[in-house]
Amino acid sequence: MNGFIIALIILAALATAYVLVRGIITMAQGKDLSGEQSNKYMSMRVGFQALTILLVILLLAIGGRGLSGS
């Protein structure tokens, strides 16, 4: 089970990095005058980051090292 969650964490982190790079490229090209694309990429990045953090918390909770530090 831990291996599966770790794989999901890696996928979510890679998705975060991909969306971040796509957002930077979109901003650098200067074609998005209204900022809609940039906002879309930023929202997606925040969502993937939140998913990654939740998966790490889940992994820690399942692994017996919950937030209490035991």
N, C-alpha and C positions, 0 to 999 in steps of 0.2 A: 504494500500500500504506500509506504514512504517513497519508493522508487517512482511510482506513478505520479505522486504529488510533486516530486522533484522535477520530473519531466514536464509537468504542467507549468511549474514555476519558470523553467528555462524557456518554454514556448512563450509564455506571457512576457517575459523579459525581452526576448527577441522581437516580439510584436511591438513592444514599447519602443525599442531602439529603432525599428523600421519606420514606425509612424513619426518618431522624432526627426529622423533624417529626411523623410518625405516632406515634413512641415518646413524644415530649414531650407530645403531645395526650392519649395514653392515660394517661400518668402524671398530667397535670393534671386529668383528669376524676375521678380517684380511684376508678374502678370496678374496677380490677384489684387486689383486695386480696391475692391470693396472689403477685403479681409475675410470673406466667407470661407474660403478654402483653409486659410490659416486657423480660423476658429474651429473648423471641423476637425482638423488634424490635432489641435490642442485638446479638444474634448476627447477625442479617441485616445490620445496619449495618457490623459488623466485617468480614463477608464481602465486602460491596460495596467497602469501603475497601481491603481486601487486593487485590481484583480490579483496582481503579483503579491502585494502586501497581504491581502486576505489569505492567499495560498500559503505564504510563509507562516502566518499566524496559525493556520490550520495544521501545518506540518509540525510546528512546535507543540501545539496542543496534543496532537496524536502521539508525538514522540515522547510524551511524558515530561517535557520541559516547559510546560505552560508558562503563563505570564507571572506565576508566583516565584519562579526561579528554582523550583525543586527538581 
